Amino acid sequence: IFIGWKRPPEGWVKLNCDGSRNNRVGIAGCGGLLRVSDGRWIKGYSQKLGAGDALHAEMWGMYLGLDLARQQ
């Protein structure tokens, strides 16, 4: 199975985000980046979230990415 980045249509910006939790220490975090249709990086982010589960980390990753896109 090929796993890779798929470009958005011309003129669009794509948000790639992720969140995770380290079960050993119980800390969650998230991060992501914005790229234009030719793959150039616009801006990225990462955030330590502290205690929490993987679902909340994923949701925070999306929220922070959409907020960053709105600000740009």
VOBAMAR-728860 format. One line per 5 residues: number of its first residue (from 1); for each residue x, y, z of C-alpha. Coordinates in pm, 1 decimal. Layout:
VOBAMAR-728860
NUM> X,Y,Z | ...
//
This chain:
VOBAMAR-728860
1> 0.0,0.0,0.0 | 142.4,336.7,-103.3 | 120.0,589.6,175.4 | 206.1,943.4,80.7 | 91.7,1300.0,57.2
6> -178.2,1373.7,-199.2 | -180.6,1726.0,-333.3 | -497.6,1934.3,-315.6 | -645.0,2100.1,-626.5 | -458.4,2401.0,-766.3
11> -513.3,2711.9,-555.7 | -606.3,2519.9,-239.3 | -417.0,2477.7,88.3 | -402.9,2141.9,266.1 | -387.6,2084.0,641.7
16> -213.7,1768.4,761.4 | -251.0,1713.8,1135.5 | -208.9,1440.4,1393.1 | -241.5,1379.6,1763.3 | -110.3,1107.7,1989.0
21> -76.3,994.3,2349.9 | 219.9,825.5,2513.5 | 64.6,561.4,2739.2 | 387.8,506.8,2932.9 | 396.2,863.7,3068.1
26> 32.1,960.9,3005.1 | 104.6,1275.4,2804.4 | -69.3,1375.8,2481.4 | 38.2,1611.2,2204.0 | -49.6,1719.8,1853.4
31> 95.7,1892.9,1552.5 | 52.6,1959.7,1186.3 | 136.1,2174.5,887.2 | -17.6,2371.6,604.3 | 101.7,2320.7,246.1
36> 0.7,2470.0,-89.1 | -97.0,2256.8,-388.2 | 261.1,2221.5,-515.6 | 374.9,2085.8,-177.0 | 550.2,2395.7,-43.7
41> 535.3,2428.5,333.0 | 349.1,2736.4,462.2 | 349.1,2698.9,838.5 | 357.4,2426.1,1102.0 | 268.2,2385.7,1467.2
46> 309.7,2148.9,1761.1 | 153.5,2152.1,2105.0 | 208.9,1956.6,2424.5 | -136.9,1889.8,2566.9 | -55.6,1721.4,2897.7
51> -288.4,1454.2,3034.7 | -551.6,1334.2,2790.6 | -643.9,1059.7,2548.8 | -557.2,1008.2,2182.4 | -901.7,1117.0,2057.8
56> -873.9,1454.9,2229.2 | -519.3,1493.8,2095.3 | -647.3,1431.4,1740.2 | -927.5,1682.4,1786.5 | -691.2,1945.9,1927.1
61> -463.1,1886.9,1627.5 | -748.6,1962.4,1388.6 | -869.8,2262.5,1588.6 | -524.8,2421.6,1611.8 | -461.4,2357.9,1242.4
66> -788.3,2515.1,1133.8 | -723.5,2812.2,1363.2 | -377.7,2855.7,1210.5 | -526.0,2839.2,859.3 | -784.9,3101.5,953.5
71> -511.5,3332.5,1087.4 | -306.3,3297.3,769.6
//
